[in-house]
Amino acid sequence: MTAGRATARALMIQGTGSDVGKSVLCAGLIRLLAKRGHRVLPFKPQNMSNNAAVTTEGGEIGRAQALQARAAGVAPSVHMNPVLLKPQGDRSAQVVVQGRMQGQDDARAYLQRKRSLWPFVAESFAKLQREADFIIVEGAGSPAEANLRANDIANMGFALRAGVPVVLVGDIERGGVIAGLVGTAALLEPEEHALVAGYVINKFRGDAGLFDDGLRIITQRTGWRSFGILPHLAAVSRLPAEDTLSLDAAGKPGEGIVIAVPRLPHIANFDDFDPLRQQEGVKLVFVPPGEPLPGDAALVILPGSKATIADLKAFRAQGWDIDLAAHLRRGGRVLGICAGYQMLGRRVADPNGIEGTPESIDGLGLLDVETVLTGEKALTEVSGIERFSGETVRGYEMHVGVTTGPDAQRPLLRLGGRHDGAVSPDGRVAGCYLHGLFGSDAFRRAWLEQLSGRQIVAGDYEAGVDRALDELATAIERHLDVDSLMAAAR
């Protein structure tokens, strides 16, 4: 932090909607400012995501803020995302405050709870202000959602209380960017409109000069200046994604080892599969509802979930349990991660209603283990080895539940002084609680070689993420008026 500075300058990136590129723009700006020698930190007052990360305090925050912390070269902290909502159904979400679960609410109850959350948001923001030169704040959804204005802490409600200027992002790739920005301006209150320093057009393909008239129209209708047009960037696809909207285009076409991941309704921590998505010689397929598990898959991975029992029911309703049995008869292999591991066992019990109504349900019966969901949540970064290859793995645990049974006596992993996971007697079905294990290059190579019977070049996944952040920062510096953007911060 600059000597003598009591509080950081801040700038808030809001958008005309979800998945317009707010998270990525924030990450790129943060990396750029860090490369310029500034102490810069990310902040998102309220996030909604089932893709979470473990922090240094042993709490959890949205995955996007963990990536932004990485862009800044600092460890993630619960204060970077003080309110995290983790959807458990269409109408309810688990509420995490400064890294710790504080119960669950339906939408109506949460609207009332928001009144009590501002002190936590303000406390976290003030703490970061004392530690940085700049804070890049990310909004959530859109400030044009006027029906959510009361007690808002995610967008203009935060910006007004904290006195933080706003830059709006519009996504031209999905169409309607002029209407999105002009419509947002029309729905803002005068004091909110005055906080907007300008706007950025994101994901442009082709000659940006062809949009000069579009910029003129937006500026005339809103009174806001343009900070530039950011092109569609290939580097973004190499960054961990947080929003399930990204799964629509996440599968990689082409030839290679087919790995199938059923897209569960409450899929969580799906960035587990980013290293596989980017791995040469692998074709990763996210299987949507209504489609069978592919018959040519060498491996089916059951992913993490925010609602294990509900998603196990959904898995059966899709007929995927029948597909999975056929996959095993063909000689395929199965891996379960976290909730996916729990589903592979003989039974999953939720006696205390951790995920909703107390109940117990038969699992898929592919591992001889049982799981009891408990109120205590494991949140920790861990490292160790995969027992069969001997290769190093590292990642994090983020789960409720204790899994025991005979197959757990053949653990998949050794993490420090303890074991994790289970393997079937024939070795073709396995599960564990460790998120992020495919980010370990040597393990990924060994696992894929065993799966395919041929040599695999794994590459360096983590270095690739940092290169992508650097490319993003370079593009932002080239295409946006960064000096004017940062001059708007206060």
N, C-alpha and C positions, 0 to 999 in steps of 0.2 A: 504494500500500500504506500502511496506517496506520502512522504513525511509531512506531518501536520494536518493531513486531511481527516476530518471528522466523519464525513459521510460521502458515499460514492455518488457519482452521477449515474442516472438510470434512464433507460429507454425501454418502452414496452412495445413488443411486436404482437399486434392483433391481426385477425384475418376476417375475410368475408364469409368464412365457413370452416368446417373441419377439413383436414387433409389438404389445405391449400399451400402448405410448406412452411408454416410458422416455426415448427421445431427445427427443421433443417436450416432455415435462415438464421435462427438464433445460434445454432451450433457453429455455422460458418463465421458469423460476426464475432463470436467469442474466440474462435481459433485465430482469426485475423488480429483482433486486439491483443491477444496473448502474444502473438508473434511480433507485434509492435512494442512489446515490453510492458504492457499494462497488466495489473492484477485485476482480472475480470471474473465475475461469478454469474452463474445462471440462477434464475428464480421463476417459479411458476406457482402462483398462490393456490390455485385449485386445478387438479388434473383428474381426468377420468380414464382409467386404463387398467387392464389386467396384465399388462406387461410391466413388471416392476423390477427394481434393482435393490440390492442390499447396500446400506450405507456404513460408514465407519463407526457410527454409534450403535449398529445392530438394528436399525430401523429399515423402512422401505419407502422408496419414492418412485415416481414414474421413470420408465426406462429412458425417456427423452432427456430428462434432467441429468441422469447418470452419464449419458453420451455428451451432453453439454459440459458437464464437469470435466470429462476426459478432454474435450476440446480446449478447456482452460488450463489443463495440466494440474488439476487439483482433485482431491478425493471427494466423492459424493457425500453430501450431508443431508439429514432430514430437513434442514432449514431451507434447502433449495426447492422443496415442494411440500409445504406444510400441511396441505389438505389433499389427500388422494382418495378418490372414489373408485372402488373395484366392483363392477357390476356382477351381481349374482343371479339376476333374472331380468325380465323385461321391465320390472317395476321397482327393484330394490338393489341396493349396493352396500358393500361394506365400507365403513368410513374410517379412514386412517388419518390420524392427526399427529403431526410431527413424528411420523414414523411408526406410531403404535395404533393398533386397532382399537376403535372406540365404539364398537357395535355396528349395527346395520340399520338402514332406514329405507322406507319407500320414498318415492319422489316427493310426496306431500310433506312427510315428516322432515325430510332433509331441507326443504325450503324454510321450515321453521328453525331447524338447527343452525342454518347458516348465520343467523343473528349472533350466535355464541362463538363463532369461529374466527371473527375478525381479530380479536386480541392475539390469537396464535399466529395468524398471518402477519400481523403488524410486528410481533416479537421476532419472528424469523427474518423478516425483511430488514428490520433494524440491526439485527446481528450481522447480516451480510454486509450492510452498509458500512459498518465499522471495519470491515476486513478487505474492502476492495476499492479500486479506482472507478470501475464501471460495473454496473449490474445490467444484464440483458434479461428483461422480463418477458415471459411468454404468456399470451392470453389463451383462452380456451373457447373452442367453438367460434361464435361470432358475437360482437357487441350489438348487432342489429336484432337480437332476440329480445325485443322490448318486454315480452311477457315474463322474462327472468330478471328484469332490472331490479326489483325489490330485493334488498339485502345482498346484491351481487358482490362477490369477492374475486371473480375470475377475470373480468374485463374492465369496463369503465368504472365499475364500483371501486375496484382497487386503484385504478389510475387516478380517479378524483381524490380519494382519501390520501393517497401517497404523493399526489402532485407529480405524477410521472407522465411525460409526453408519450404520444402513441404514434406508431407507424403502422398503416394498414397494408396487408398483403392480399392481392387478388390472384387467383389461379386462372390463367388464360387457357390452359389446356382443356379444362372441362367446359369452356364456353360461358358466355354471359358475364365476362369480367367487368365490362362497363356498367351493366345493370347492377352487378354485385357491389361495386364501389359507390356508385351514385345512390343506390337504394339504401346502403348502409348510412350514408351521409344524411339521407332524408329521415331516417329513423332515430338519429341521435338527438339528444337534448342539446340546447345551445352550449352549455358548459362542457359537455362531452365533445361536441364538434370542435370547440376551441382548443382542446387538448391534442387534436390530431395534427402532427407536424407535416404529414405527407403520406405517400403511398408507394408501394413497389409492385410491379407486375412480375409474376413468377411463372416459370415453366414455358417460356416462349420458344417456339420452334421456327427457324427460318430467319429472314431479314427483319430485324427489329424496327428498321426504318419504316416498314409498312404499317406500323401501328402509331405513327406520329399523330394522325388525326384522332385516334382513340385517346391518346394522352391529352390532346387539346380538349376533347369533349369532357373527359373526366375532370380535368382541372377547372374548366369553365363551370361545370355543374356543381362541383364541391367546394371550390376555393382552395383546394389542397395542391401542393406541388408534387411532382413526380421525383422520386429519388433514383429512378432508372428501371430498366427491364432486365431481369435475370433469365438467361436461357435455360432450356431443359438440360439438365446435367446428368451424365451417366454416372458420375461419382456418387450421386444420391442412392443409387441402387446397391451400393456396397456398404451402406450404413445400416446399423440395426434399426428396424422399424418398430413403432409403438402402436400404431393404429391398425385394427383388423382390416380396415379398408385396403391396406397395402397387400393383404393376402390375395386379393382378387387377381393380382398380376405377379404373385411371388413365385409360382412354379416356373422352372426353367425348361424350355423346349430343347429338343435335341436328343442325341444318343447318350447312353451310359447306363450305369447301375441305377435302376428305378427304385426310389425310396418314396413310399407313400405315407402321408400324414393326414388322417381324417380331420376335417375341419369341424371340431366340436362347437356347439353353440356358445360355450363359455371358455373357449380356448385361451390359455394364459401363457405368458413367457415364451411366445412363439419365436422370439429371436434366438432361441436354442438352435434353430435350424438354419440360421444365416450362413454359418460356415459350410453346411452341406449345399445350400443354394448356390454358393459361389465356387464350389469345388469342381474342378475339371473332371470329367468322366462320371459325373453324377447327374441324374435327372430327378429333381425333387418335385413331387406332385402333392399339392394340397387338395384333398378330395372334398368337394363341396357336398352338402346334403342333396340327396336325390341321385347320386352317382355311386356305382359300386367301387370297392377297392380294386385297383388295377390288377389283372391277373398276371402281369409280367413283373410285378414288384419283387425284388429280392428281399426287401426289408420293409415292414410296416412299423411305424413309430406311433404309439399312443402318446399324445402331448399332455402338458400340464393343463389344468382346468381350475376355474374359480368355484365350480360346483360339481364335485366329483359324482355324486349320486345322480343328479339331474342329467349330467352328460353321459353317464353310463346307460341310463334309460334311453337317451337320445341315440346312442350308439346302436343299441338293440333295435330301436324303432326303425332305423335306416337299413336294417339287415346286415350291418357291417360285422356283427358277430358271426354270421354264417359265412361271409366273405373271408373273415379271418381264419376260420376253421379250414376252409378250402385252401387258403394261402399256406397254412402249415402242412396240409396233406401234400402239397406240391413241393415241399422241402424249403419253404421260405422261413425267414426269421422274424421275430417280433421283439421290440424294445418298448418298454413303458418308462416315461419320465414323470416323476412326482405323482400327480393324480392318475396319469396313465399307468404307472406302476401299481397304484392301489386298485385300479380297475381289473388288472390281470389276475388278482388273487381270487380266493374262493368267496370272500365276503367283505363288504364295506359297511361298517356300522357307525351311525351318528346318533348316539343315545341322548346327547344333550342339545341337539338341534343347532349345531355349529353352523350348518349351511342352510338352515330353515326348519322344516318340520322334523322332529326326531323320527328316525326310521333306520332300518337295516335292509340291505339288498344283497342278493347273490352277485358275486363278481363273475368274470368270464371264465374263471377256473383253470387258467393256463399256468398259474404258479400256485404252489401249495403254501399260501400265506393268507393272513387275514389282517384287516386294518380297522382300527377304532379311531375315529376322529375325536380330537381333544381340543380344549380351549387354548392350550399353550402352543404358540406358533414358533417354529424354528426359523430364525433369521440370522444366517451367518455365512461368511465367506470361508471356503474350505479348499484343501488340496490333498492329493494323495496319489494312489496308483490304481489302474485297472488290473485286477488280479491275474487275468489270463494272458494278457500281453505284456504286463509289467510296465506299461507306459504311464507317464505322469498325466494326471488330470487335475483340473482346478475349475472352480466355479462357485456356486452359492446354493444354499438350501433355503427354501421359502415354502413351508408347508405346515399344516396341522395334521396330526395323525401319527399313530405308532403302528408299524407293520411287523408282524411276527409270524413264524411258522417254519416248517421243516426246510423249505427251499431257501429261507434266509440263512440257513447254515452253510449255503454255498453263495456267499455274497459276491456281488459284481465288483465292488470297490473296497479298498482299504483307505480310509481317510484319517490320517493321524493315527491315533491309537484305537480306532474303532472301525467296524465294518458297516457297509451300506449296501442295500439292494439284495436281490435274489436271482438265482439262475436255475432253470429247470434241469432235471437230470440229464436230458439229451443235449442241453446247451443251446437250444434254438429259441428259447424264450427267456428274456431277462428284464429286469427293471431296477430302477434306483431313484433316489431323491435328488440327485445332483443336477442342477441346471447349469448349462454352459459347457458340458463336458466335450462337445464336438469342437469347441474353440481351441482345444489342446491339439496342436498339429500332429504330433507323433501318434497320439491315440487315434485320431481320425484316420490317419494313414493305415495304421495297423488294423483297425476295425474294418475299413473298406477293403483292404487286401484280403482279409479273412473271408469277407462276404463275397468277393468277386473272384478270388483265386488268381489275381494278377497284380502286377506292381502298380502302385499309386504314388503320384507326386503330390504331396499335400499342400505345399505353399505355406505362407506365413499369414494367417488370417488377421491377427491383431495388428501387424504392420500394415496390412491392407486397409484397415479401418482408419489408421492415422494418415495414410496417404490420401484416402478419400476426403478426410477433413481438410487436409492441406489444399487439395484441388478445389474444394468448395470455397475456402478462404480466398484463394487466388482469383476464382471467378467473380466473387463478390467485389473484390478490389478492382477488378477490370471493368465490370459492367454497372456497378452502382456508385453513386456519389457518397462514398463512405465518410469523407471529411464532413460533409453537410449533415449526414445522418448522425454522426457522433456529436456535432455541434448542437444538434437539437436536444441531446440528453441534458438533464439537469437533476 
